[in-house]
Amino acid sequence: MAKLNFGGVEENVVTRDEFPLEKARQTLKNETIAVLGYGVQGPGQALNLRDNGFKVIVGQRKNSKTWEKALKDGWVEGETLFSIEEACERGTILQFLLSDAGQISIWPTVKSYLSEGKTLYFSHGFGITYKEKTGIIPPDNVDVILVAPKGSGTSLRRMFQQGKGLNSSFAVFKDATGKARDKAVALGIGVGSGYLFETTFQKEVFSDLTGERGTLMGALAGILEAQYNILRKKGHSPSESFNETVEELTESLILLVAENGMDWMYANCSTTAQRGALDWRHKFRKAVEPVFEELYESVATGKEAQRSIDTNSQPDYREKLEEELKELRDSEMWQAGAQVRKLRPQNN
Ligand SMILES: NC(=O)c1ccc[n+]([C@@H]2O[C@H](COP(=O)([O-])OP(=O)(O)OC[C@H]3O[C@@H](n4cnc5c(N)ncnc54)[C@H](OP(=O)(O)O)[C@@H]3O)[C@@H](O)[C@H]2O)c1
């Protein structure tokens, strides 16, 4: 662990310097890692672990497009690709990477394979934190750990291939063997994380649900729509409204923020833009703070979890989701976006 200063607050974090890949391989040398589920996180983690030299198998239900995807990625039936049951039997570390709703329905099966000394691994605190709703209550004689990459499994894989790494949090819920923490860190390094910061299952799920409903996805879409709609109402063209709302953000400004922070992005804009942004940021913060309070409360009371469980376990969940995504895609703003993307010189 390294004690590092984050804006004046000291935190214990793990980097590849303290816990190199070789140490991770040593820590897990007798383990068979069974990645259960091959949706978005499954492929990212399984492929990175495999390429980093760990013993990995995949567990996926057959007669599914996802099974075909696993075959295409080079997993071999009967050698490295198995049914969920067989992977649970063969694995010593079971990486529970089904969708959160899928985890609830398959839990009785997975539980029956959790013999003493095995490890149950999550990439989300959801199942354990909301155990009254999910029924996921592991036996006492297994390690229960978490590594949660802070980004999509697709990015985890792409960044690994580019020699980069997504940051991840890690947590120990139950340390039955005395080695749970080392295993969590080793797996965090093995899946290709940037640096690892420690959390609890509860803190992970509270911050994660807040973040995705908030700035990362929900608030982001909402604020973009609000600005676009106002510009359109005031007579601006779709092209002008989209460029001033989305394209300039995603193609230019946010990349400068990622590189060197908000002040640096401001410093690289016009003085007129700087003055306005510095003044208006306070007004926007004050306007949305109450919404974030409401959101966090809704997460902490389990209301958000209940809503996810109720909707995502419906048999027609995917069709309904597709309808909602279609509505978003077909809206004028995002149709304008599709046209703008086509016109990017690199796409011509
Ligand atoms: N998405 C991300 O990038 C991301 C980021 C950080 C953390 N996480 C966490 O990682 C975990 C996995 O998330 P994910 O987004 O990768 O999940 P996902 O893509 O929705 O997972 C789909 C996988 O679950 C299987 N599955 C779903 N329901 C099933 C059932 N009833 N029986 C058997 N298999 C079932 C699917 O098989 P079929 O295709 O056959 O249905 C597929 O293999 C979650 O805990 C999530 O919160 C995800």
The ligand as an ORCA input file, in Angstrom:
! r2SCAN-3c Opt
* xyz 0 1
  N     -21.035     -3.229    -17.568
  C     -19.868     -2.877    -17.027
  O     -18.937     -2.526    -17.745
  C     -19.649     -2.928    -15.534
  C     -18.722     -2.036    -14.951
  C     -18.389     -2.222    -13.601
  C     -19.018     -3.234    -12.874
  N     -19.951     -4.047    -13.474
  C     -20.562     -5.127    -12.698
  O     -20.127     -6.362    -13.264
  C     -21.181     -7.345    -13.165
  C     -21.519     -7.834    -14.560
  O     -22.080     -6.734    -15.269
  P     -22.228     -6.712    -16.844
  O     -22.703     -5.352    -17.227
  O     -21.018     -7.275    -17.472
  O     -23.439     -7.706    -16.982
  P     -24.236     -8.079    -18.292
  O     -23.465     -7.709    -19.508
  O     -25.630     -7.602    -18.197
  O     -24.208     -9.672    -18.057
  C     -24.738    -10.477    -18.926
  C     -24.258    -11.884    -18.568
  O     -25.105    -12.430    -17.562
  C     -25.693    -13.612    -18.083
  N     -27.031    -13.794    -17.498
  C     -27.967    -12.841    -17.273
  N     -29.063    -13.393    -16.701
  C     -28.790    -14.722    -16.572
  C     -29.512    -15.825    -16.022
  N     -30.735    -15.674    -15.511
  N     -28.927    -17.036    -16.059
  C     -27.691    -17.197    -16.572
  N     -26.958    -16.205    -17.090
  C     -27.502    -14.977    -17.089
  C     -25.733    -13.357    -19.585
  O     -25.917    -14.521    -20.301
  P     -26.907    -14.482    -21.596
  O     -26.260    -13.570    -22.583
  O     -26.965    -15.899    -21.987
  O     -28.202    -13.909    -21.108
  C     -24.346    -12.735    -19.786
  O     -23.341    -13.715    -19.727
  C     -22.339     -6.631    -12.467
  O     -22.252     -6.867    -11.092
  C     -22.084     -5.169    -12.783
  O     -22.684     -4.311    -11.846
  C     -20.270     -3.910    -14.774
*
